[in-house]
Amino acid sequence: MGEVYRATDSRLGRDVALKLLPEKFARDTERMARFEREAKVLASLNHPNIASIYGLEESNGARALVMELVEGVTLAERIKGRPLPLDEALPIAKQIAEGLEYAHEHGIIHRDLKPSNVKVRPDGQVKILDFGLAKAFEGEACGEEIENSPTLSAVATRMGVLLGTAAYMSPEQARGKRVDRRADIWAFGCVLYEMLTGREAFGGDTTSDILASVIRAEPDWTRLPASVPPRVRELLRRCLQKNPKERLRDIGDARISIEEALSGTPQEAVVLQAGTVQPVWRRLLPWAAGILLAGLASAGVWELRPRGPVGQIVHFSFAPPAGDSLVFLPSGHTSLAISPDGTNVAFRVWHGGTSQLYLRRMDQAEATLLKGAEDGGAPFFSPDGQWVGFFADSKLKKISVLGGAPVTLCDAPNARGGAWTPDDTIIFAPSTVSGLMRVSATGGTPQPFTRLDSSKNETTHRWPQVLPGAKAVVYASGIEFNSATIAVASLRSGDAKTLAIRGGYPRYITGGYMVFERQEGLYAVPFDLEKLEVTGSPFPVLQVQAAPQDGVAGFAVSETGSLVYVPPGETITKLAWVNRKGVLEPLEAPGRDYLLLRLTPDGKRVVMAIREKGFVDIWTYDIGRGTLTRLTFGAGDNFSPVFSPDGQRIAFLRLKDAKFSILAKPADGSGSEETLLPPQSVRSSPTSWSPDGKFLAYVQIDRTGKREIWVLPLEGERKPQPVLASQFDNYTAIFSPDGRFLAYMSDENGRDEVYVMPFGNGSAKWQISTNGTSGGPVWERDGKQLFYPESRNIMGVDIATQPTFHASTPRVILPAKAMGNLPSGPLGFNVSPDGQRFLIRQQSNEGAQSTEINVILNWSEELRRRSASGKD
């Protein structure tokens, strides 16, 4: 930007830095006028970590900036290709962040942050130089000055110029786009990375190579020293997100992260480099010590006893963070995963009204929230344990264990599990009615991996696991535990073979055992990993939380032989009325795991699905008489009951022998069942009966896993008709009381919202909810209001249909706190005929639901001993 001299201000008696502007620049009247305006703004900055601008002087046609003289070396001179010690780098980074934070709060962006623009005084104080001068020097047409600007790596574009030295430019700068303070956050990440590694985050032989690296490449994260704390690793990843919308939004957050890292103990700051594994004794030591001390404290004994060999089997458990609860999905399982090296556990909880993914290191006492993984389920780890794959918003995604924004890889509309191969490919089940697919862990178009075999009546492949050695994948073919088969497929060819056992959710554990779920519990069987064959007889091992109707069990195993699992338990809920003033009136219905509540039109009876001992059946409850009556008796699992408009019949979904059908039965339990929709491999769930009794609305999952809205005419030919089928998920369609409209849920705008559309008349639609919804809509009996849940609150919207359809702004009708202790999962409720009371489920203190995750270190050794002894 010109020559810089050390000078003396004779009037004030102080040393200053005098920056002479290039002659060609100083002669440009328009440019200088703009520069003077910018310089006045910059001169207003007054912060100890920002070098001040004192003024702009002119003498004999020469122009110069008068600036604060900062003694010391630049950060670039301090680094010189060598990493700085952590206790030196972090205080410097903290001061840089403080200076940026102050400037950003005053609306000023640096635009050219780099090590050579940071000076470290002998007393350790950091000063950021040339703050905002990149913008001040920018002209309307400065392409001709590029060769004269060693500091600005600028390229003229239609939108302006690229400002900032290439290696520290944000991707949006490199593309010539307008920038905001997130460009400084990117540059801060580059500077911090260089301090910690001694190398630029993005390099190349030419400016073009560097810019290409900025836009497309990732920093070499393995260069980070092992001593870098997890908070700082997470901060780096968040700063260096290429999409500015996914980048850290406030440099103040960076300052806080660094302060937290600086306040931690050295032991807390030490983490493993990517791809390395701690010795077993080091992984076990914190837990073993904790268990030992807890036992001694409770017994009042302080005698230290030998702890046994390294391979000792250790049992312990941990609970989710205070105020959170484990997620038990409607299908009855919790999302759970353990990293291959056994050091990290990922689990899903209800947190603040939404489901979240947490990570817990085995050697740390607290779990860490994976921000950005909201509503994420079915987690699985990358082979190096540095990434967590998961499914959310009908997509397959991944997120770093160090934090940062999640990365969307591909569509997965109704996924059932994934597994990550060592060659950076992900094998996953995109839907409930498909074979397995494979996709690059960097994203792309999925390709088939396994195909359903119609000759074997296969309807689904799900819950894959990559076997050690990366030669094959094991998975379940089928849903119900006792009828599902277990198969292995070659990773190279995709050729599959069925194992000589039946069960679901198969997992191989180091030591030579295949573990799988049956209706009676978890089993293990000796397994030859080379021949991919069962070599012994299955034996029962323990009971875990399981969901027979979805073929999943709540456990995970590591390659180090450890097990994490959730013990069996069922949510116990009670039924209650709550009026619009928040007054609760409990019903006398016994405590059960109620899954869905539907009232008869007169509000006198309730129909619901109840889960008991892993099975689901349909029951009715007479509110006046206080009697609970069972309608179905174990002929498969039965879900989604809906009353006919006269309350005399109930339609419901049945899952039996991996087939789905819709049946109807008299509501009083008499008479036989009528098949409305014959068994088929795709799931079809009834959602609403039209007021005239002529149509049954239901949701069908297509072959790609997308949900569609259909209706089944109940007169004439009874030929099913699609109502809403698109590239989006559309589901939970409910007829309005006059039958003219359908309220439904859709994710067409990127999240679940409630919509209304005419039934059988036109293609209009109206969005009702404005901030997402966590459950299906419910009409008031007169059709003048529509209710839905949002963050566990019940929201209400006034509806008018004349002269045209109109919906009011949503408002909270009942806050969650007015409804007491609600169970995990979306809020299920119904409204009384007069619209003044809501029927809800409340969590009961009688609940037997598990609240902890159990861990068994070296569980494979326990299996070996049990197998050798022949004991079950």
N, C-alpha and C positions, 0 to 999 in steps of 0.2 A: 504493500500500500504506500510505499515511499520510504525514504531514509529516516532513521530515528537517531536523534542526538540527545546526549545528556546536556542539560542547560541549567542556568540559574535564573530564577525570577528575581530581578533586581529590586522590584518594588516590594515584594513580600519576603524576600530573603530566604527562598527555599529552592531546593533542587527539583527539577521537573524533567519529564521526557518530552522532547519536541519532535513531533512527527511531521515532516515536510511532505506535503501532498505532491504527487507527480505534476509536472508543469502542464502537461496536456490536459489533465483533470482540472487544474486550477483555472485554466482559460475558458472552460465550458461554463458560461454564465448560468444556464438553466440547471446544470448539474450542481454547481456550487450553491445555488439558492436552495435546492432540495437538501443538499448536504448540511447546510446551516440549520435548516429546520430540524433535521434528525439529530444533529449534534446538541441542540438545545434540550431535546427530550432526554438524550443520553446523559447530559450534564446533571439532570435532576436525580440520577441514581446516587444514593448515599448508603453504602453498605461496606462493612470491613472486608468482605471477600471480593469486592469489585474495584478494580483500578479506576479512579475517578477521572473525568474529563473536566479540566479547569476553564478552558476557553478556546477560541479560534482566533488566531492572529494573522495579520497581513503586513508584509514589509517588502517594498520594492517589487511588487507583483508576485511575491512568493506567499503561499498560504501554508499554515502549519497548525496542527492541533497541539494544544498544551495539555499534557496529561500527567497524572501522578507517576512519579518515578518509583518503581518497585525494585528493590535490591534482591539479589538471589539468582537462582537458576530457574530455567523453565522446567516444566514437568518432563518435556521431551529429553532435555539434557539429564534429568535425574534418572530416567528409565534407561536410556542408551541400550536398548535391546535386552535388558535384564529385568526380571520381575522384582517388584518392590516387596519387602516383607509385609505381611498382613497388617501388623501393628503400625506400619507407616502408611500403607495404601488406604486403609479405611478412614483414618482421620482426614487425609487429603480429600478423599471422595466426599466425606461429610461436609467439608467446607465448600467444595464446589457446588454441592446440592443446595446449600444454604444461600449461596450467591445467586444461583439460578432461580431459586424459589422467590427471593425478594424481587428480582427483575420481572419474573412472570406475573407476580402479583401487581406489578405496575404496568403490565401490558407490553413489556419489552422482551424480545427474543434475541438470543445471541447470534444464531445462524452460522457461526463458524467456530464452534467449540472444538478444541483439539489440544493435545499436550503442549504444543509450542505457544498456545495462548493462555497457558496457566503458569504462573510463577509461584515458587515456594520460597518465602523469605527465610533467612537464617534462623529466625525464632520459630519457624514452623507455620506461620500464617500464610494462607493461600490467597492469591489475588488472581482474579480472572481478567485477562486483558482484552482490549478491542471489543468490548461488549456492544453489540448492535452495529458495529461499523460496517459489517458486510452489507446490511441494508442501506446504510448511509451512503456507501460508495456505489450502490447499484444505480445504473442510469437507464434511460429509456432505450438506448441501443448501445450496448457495451461490448458487443462481440469483438470489435476491433481492439479492445484493450486486453483481451485474454493473454496475449503474449507478454504483456507488460506487468502481469499480476502474479507474482510467485505465491501469494497467499490465497488468492481466490482462484479456485479451479472452476471457471465459469464457461458455460456453453450457451450461446444465444438460442432462444426458442421463441415461438410465437407468444408464449405466455410470460416470457421474461428471461431470466438467466438462472443457471445453477450456481448457487452460492455455497461456499464451504469447501474445504479441502476434501478431495475425493474419498479418502479412506474413512472419513467421519461423517459423510453425507448420509442422510436418511434416504430410503428408497424413493420417497416422494420427491426429495430434492434431486436425486439422480435422474428422475424422469421429467424434471423441469416443471413440476407442479407447485402450486402455492403451498406454503408451509405454515405451521403454527408451532406452539411450544413443544409439541411432541417431537419435532425435529431435534430440538435441544436434548430431549430425553434420550433419543436414539444416540446422539453424539456422546452424551454422558455415559451410556452403556459401553460405547466403544472405548472411551478413555479409561473407564474402570477395568474393562477386560485387559487393556494393554498394561495397566499398572500391575495387574495380578499375574500376567503371563509373560510380559516383556515383548509380546508380539502384537501386531495390529490385528484386530478382529477380522478385517477384510483387506486382503492384499492382492498384489498382481504386479506384473512387470511394466504395464503401461496404465495410463489413466483409464483407458477403455476397459482394460481387464479388471481394474479395481471397481469401476462402476458396475460392471457385469456381476462381480462377486457380491456387491452390496445388494443388488436387485434379486439375485437368485440363490446365492450360497448361504450356508449357515456357518457360524464360527466353529472352530474346533474346540468343543467343550472339554475334550479330554486333556487339553493343556492346562486347565485350571488346577492349581495345586490342591492336594488333599485337605489342606488346612482351611480352605475357603468354607465359611459356614453355609448351611442350607439356605438361610435367609438371603445371603448375598448371591448365591447361585440362582435362586428364584428371581431376585431383583434383576440380574443380568438378562435372564430369558425374557422377562416382561419388558425391559427397556428395548430389547433387540427384536421385537416382533415386527415383521415387515409391513403388515397391515396397520396403519396408524390407529384404526378403530379398535384394534386388539392390544395396542401398546399401553404401557403404564400411562395414566392420564395426568398425573400430578407429580412433579419432582419432589414435592413435600413428602409423598409416600416413600420415595427413595431415601430421603433423609431419615425418616422414621425407621426403615428397615436397617439402615447402617447403624443407627443409634442402638437398636435392639441387638445387633450382632456385636457391637462394641461392649455392650453391658453383659453379654453372656460369658460364661467361664470358658477357658481354653478347651476343656473336655467337650463342652456342648458344641464348640465350633468345629470340631474335627469330624469330617465325613469322608466317605470312601470316594476315590476316583471312579468314574464310570467304568464298569466292567470288572472291578475287583471285588473280592469277597473277603470279609473278615474271617479270621480263624474262628472255629466253633467255640472255643473257650471264651473268646472275647464277646461273641454274640450272646452266650449264655450267662456271662458273669453278672450283668445288671439285674436280670430277672432272678437268677439263683440267689443273689445277695438279698434282693427284696423279699423273696419268699422265705429265706432263712430267717431274716430279721423279724418278719411278720410272725413267723411261727414261734420264735423265741420270745417275742414280746407278749404274745397271747398266752404262752405257757409260763411266763415268768422265769424262764431259764436262759442263762447267758453263756452256757458252755458251748463252745464251737466244736462241731463234730465234722468228721470228714465228709466231703460232698460227693464222693464217688468219682468214677471215670468220666471222661469227656462225653461219652455216649450215653450218659445217664438220662433216663426218661423223666421229663419235667412237665408237670401239669400246672397251669395257672389260667386266669381269666381276666378280662378287662371289660369295662363298661363304656358306652359312648359318652361323649362330653356331657357335662351337667346340663339338664334341660332338654336334651335330645333323646330320641328313642330309635331303636333299630327299626328299619323299614321291613314290615311284613306285607308283601304285596297281596292283592286279592287272591292270587294263586297260592299264597301261604309261605313264600320263602323270602329270605333276606339276601341282598346282593353281597357277595363276599369273595375276596381273592387274596392270595398271598404271593409275594414275589418269588421267583425261582430260587434265590439265595436265602429265602426265609427271613429277610430282615424287615420287610414292610408288609403290612396288612391294609387292604383297601376294603372299606365297608360303607354301607349306605344307611343314612339316618334321616329322620324327620327333624328339620332345623328351621325354626321360624316360619312354619307353615308350608315349607316346600321340602322336597327330598334333596339331599346333598351327599356327595362322596367325601369321605374322610380318609386320610392316611395316618397310620400309626406305625412308627418304627419300634421294633422289639426292644431297643435299648433306650427308649425315651418314655417318659411318663404321660405325655400329652399327645393327643391326635391333632393333625393339621387339616384344616378345611381346604379342599381343592376348589378354589374359587373359579367359577366358570363352568363347573361340571354339574350345574343344577339339573335335577331330574335325571341324572345319569344312572344307568343300571347295568347289571351284568358285567362288572369290571374284570379286566384281565391285564397281566403285566407283559411288557416286552422282555425278551430273554435277558437283557442286561439290567432289568429292573428300573430303568430310568424313565419309562413311559407307562401310562395306564390307558388301555383302550376301554371304551365304554360306549353305550348306546343311549342316545337322547334325541328328542325332536325328530324321530324317524330317520336318524343318521347314525353312521358309525363314526366315532370321533376318537381322538387321542389327546392326552394332556401330559405335560412333563410332571414328574413327581416333585420337581422344584417349583412348580407353579407356572403361571403364565396363561395366556388365552388358549382354549382348546382348539384343535385343528380338525376340521371336518374332512373325512376321507371319502365317503360315498353314501348313497342311500341305503337304508336298512329299515324298511317300513314297520316290521313287526318282529324284531330280531330275537333269536334264541341262542345267544352265546357266540364267543369268538376266542381265537387262539393265535398267538404271534410266533412265527417261525424264525429261526436264526438268520435266514436270508432276507429278513425284513419284508415278509409277506404275512398278511393276516387271513386266516381261514375263519369264515363266519357263516352263521345261518341267518339270512336276511329276513326270513319270515317263518311262520309256523307251518307252511305248506310247500317247502322248497328243499332242494338239496343244499349242500354247502357250496359257498362261493369263495374265491380268493381274490385279494386286491393288494396292491403295493401299500406298505405302511406309510408311504408319502402321499397316497391318494390316487385316484384314477377310476377307470371303468372296471367293475368286478367281472371276473370270468368264472365259469362253472368249474367246480372241483369234484363234487360227486353228483350223481344223477339218481333220482328216485327210480326204483325198479318196480314197475307195475306188476311183473310176474310174482313178486314177493309181497304185493299189496302195500308197498311202502308209501307213506303219506308225508313223512317229515324226517329230516336229518337235523340234529340239533346238539348243542352243548359240546363242541369239539375241544380236544386237548392235544397238543403236539407232544408226541412221545420223546423221551430222551434219545439223543442220537439223530433227531430230526429226519428220520426215515419215514415216519408214518403218523397219521392222526387217528385217534380213537374218538368215537362219537356214538350217540344213541340214535337208533332208527325206531321211531315210535314214541308214544307219549306215556302211556300208563306203565308203571314200573314193572309189573309182573308179566306184561305181554310184550314190552319193548325188547328189541334185540340190541346187542352191542357189536359194532363193526369197527374195523380198522381199514384205512385207505392209504396207499402209498403216496407220499408227497411228490414223488417224481412222476408217476403215471396216473395216479388217481384211482387205480384198480383197488377194489374193496373186497373184503371177505368178512363173513359173520363169525363171531366167536361162539364157542359152545356154552354160553351162559345167557340167561335172560335177566334184564334189569335196566335201570336208567341212570343217567348222569355218571358215566364211567370216568374214573380218574386213576391214572397210573401213579404209584408212589415208589420212589427209589427204594430198592431192597427186594424188588421182584414181586409186587402185588398189584392187581387191578382191584380198585375199590368201586363199588357201585351201590345203588339204592334199589331196594325192593319194598313192597308194601309193608313188610314187617320191620324194616330198618336197614341200616347200612351193613353191607357184606364186603368181604375181601376174598380174593382167590389168587393162588400162586400163578404168576404169568411170566412166560419166557419172552424177554424183550427182543431177542435176536430172531426167534422163529415166529414171533407174534402169535403165540398160542397159549391157551390156558393149560396149566400143568397139574392141577389139583382140584380139590373140591371146595366150593365156597363155604365160608364160615361167618357167622354174624359177629360184628365187632362193637357197635354202639348205636344209639338212637340219635338222630339229628332232625332238625326242622326240615320238612319236605312238603312238596306240592305234587301229589299224584296226578292232578289234572293238567299239569304243565311239564311233568317229567324232570323236575329240578329238585336238588337237595341243597341245604344250607351248609356246605362244607367246602374246603379247598385244601390242597396239599402243595408242598414245595419240593423242589428237587433235592433239598437237604434232608427230606424225610419227616418234616413237621406237618402237623395238622391244625387247622383252625376250623371251628364249627359252631353252630348255634344249636343248643339243645332243643328238643321238641317242646312245643308249647302252643297254646291256642289263645287268641284274643277273646277275652270274656267281656261282653258288652251288655248293657241294660237299655231298655227302651224308655223314652220319656217324651212328654209334650213340653214345649217351651213356647210361651206366647210372645207377642211383639214387644212386650215390656221386659222380657228376659226372665219371667217367672217360670220356674221348672216344676213339672208335675210328673213324677216317675210313674211308669206303668208297672203292673204286677207281673209282667212276663219274666220268666226265669232268665238268669244270665246265660248267654250263648254267644257263639261267634257269628253274629248276624252280618251278612254280607250286603244285602240290598233290601230296601224297604219300599213297598208299594201299597198304597191304601185303596180300598174299594171306593167307588164314586160317592157312597154315602158316608165314608169315613169310619165305618164300624169294625172293619176287619183289616188286617195287615197280612200281606204275603211276603215271604222273604226266603232267601237261600241261607241255610245254616251249615257251617262246617263243623264236623265232629270227627276226631280221630283221623283226620286227613281226607275224609269223604264229605261230599256236599250233597244235601237233599233240600227239597222244597217243603216248607211248613206254612201254616196259616195261624194267625193269632186273633181270637175274638176279644176285642177290647172290653166290651160290656161284661162278658162272662169270665174273662181272664183265663181262657183255655188255649193251649198251644197244641195244634194238630199237625201230624206229619202226613204229607201227601205222597212222597216217593220213598222207596225202600231199597236203596242200594243197587239198583239196576244201572250202574254207571254213576257218573257225577252229574248233578242237575243244577242248572244255574238260570239266572235272568228271568224270573217269573214276572208275568204281567197279567192283570185282571182284564176280563172282558168288560165292556161298558155296563152290563147289568150285574157284574160281580158274580156271575154264576159259573164261569169257567176261568181257568188259568192256563196260559201258554208258557212254555219254558224250553230251555235248551238242555239237551242230554248229550254227554260225551261217553261213548261206550265203544270199546274195541277200536279206538283211534278214529271213530266216525262221529260226526256231529249231526243231530237231527233236532227238529222242533216238534214238540208234542203239545197236546191240550188235554186237560183233565177237569172234571167237575170240581169246583172249589170246595165242596163238602166232602171230598174224598171218595164218593160213591162212583160206580160205573167204571168203565175201562178207559184207557188212554187212547187218544186219536192221533195218528201221525199227520201233521200238517206239512212238514217238509221232510222227505225221507233221508236216511243217513247218507252223508257225503263226506269227502275228505276235507272240505273247506268249512271253516267255522261260520255258523249263522246264528246270531243271537237276537231273539225278539226284544223289542224295546217299547212298543206301544200298540194298543188296539184302537182303531178309529171309533169315534163316538157312535156311528151307525152300525158298528159290528161287521162291516163289509171288508175291511182290510186289516192286515197285521203288518206293521212296520218292523223291519229287522235289519241288522247290520251283517254284511257278509264280507269276509276277507278274500280278496282275489288271489290269483296265483303269484302275484308279485309281493303280496303281503299288505297291500293297501286296503283300507276299510271303505266299503261302499254302502249306500243306503238303498234298500230294496223294499218293496211291499209285496205281500202275498194276498191276492184276492181270496176271500173265503166263500165265494159263490161262483157258480159256473165252472170253468175249466181249472181254476186255481193255478194259473200259470204265473210264476214269479215275474215281477217287472222291476227293472232298475229305476230308481228315482234320482239318485245323485252319485255318479261315478266319474272320477276325475283323477288327475295326478296327485291330488291331495288326500289326506285322511278325512273322511266324512262319516260321522257315526252318532249314536245315541239320539235317534230321531223320535220326537214326541209329538203326537197330534194335539192341536189346540182343541179346547172343549167344543167348538163348533165344527171341527173337522176341516176347516178351510186352510189351515197352515200347519207346517211342521217346524218345530224348533229343533235344532241339531247342533252338534259340535263339529268344528273343522279347524285344520291347521294351515289353511291356505295363506294366511298372512305371516306365517313363521312360528305361531304359537297357538295353542288351543283357545278358541273363542266360541261364543254362542251366536248362532245366526238363526234367522227365521226366513222361510220361503213358502210361497203358496203351494198347496198340494193339488196337483192335477190341473193347474191353470197358470201358465206362464213360467218364465224363468227368472223372475226378480228374486232378490234376496236382500236382507237387511242385517247388518252386524249389530248385535245387542250388547254384548260385553265389550268393555274398552281396555281392560287391563289383564286379560287372560282369565281362564277358568280352570278349576281343578276337579270339575265333575259336571254331570249332565243337568240340563234344564228341567224345571218343573212349572207347569201352568197353574195359575189360580183357577178355581172352578168356574168363575164367570169369564175367564179369558182376558181380564183387564190388567192382569199383572203376570210377569214371568220372573221366576226366581232361579238363581244358580249360585254355586259356591265360588268364592274367590279368596284365596289365602285363608281358608277355613271360616271365613265370614259368609253369611247368607246375604246375597245382593238381591235387590228388587228393581224391576223396570216396569213403568206404566206402559201399557200397550193400547193403542187406538187403531182401528181398522177403517174408520169412515171419516172423511170422504176417501182418504188414502191411508195406507199403513204408516204409523208413526210410533217410535219408541223414545221414551224419555231418557235422560241421563241416569246411569245406574247409581244407586245409593245403598248404603249398608242398612239392611233391615234388622239383622241380628249379628252382633260381633261375636267372634269365637269365644271370648271370655264370658259371654252371657250363657253359653251352652255347657259350661263345666268342662270336665276332662274328656275331650274327644279322643277316640282311638286313632291309631296311625292310619294313614291312607287318606284318600279324598273323602270329603264330607258327604255321607249318604243321608238324604233327608226326604221328607214328603210334606205336603201341606194339607191342612184340614179343609173340608168343603167350604167353610166360611172364610178361609184365608187368614184367620187370626192366630192359628197355632201351627207349629212345625213339629213333625215327628222325627226324632233324632236318635242316634246311638250314642251312649256314653260309655267310656272306659270304666270297667268295674274293678274294684279293689280285689275281687276274687280272681282276677286274671292270672292265668298260669303262663302267660307269654314270657319267653326268655328275655332278659334285659342285658345279658352279658354274652360276650364272645369267648369261647373256651379255646385254649391253645395247648397242644401237646407237642413238646419238642422231642425229636427223635422217636416219633410215633412208629416209624418203620421197624425200629428195634422191638417195640411192643408187639407188632404184628408177627415178627419172626419168632418171638418167644411163644406166642399163643399158637401159632401154626405148628411149631415143633412139639409142643406139649399135647396137641390135639384137643385142647380145651376151647370151648366156645366162649 
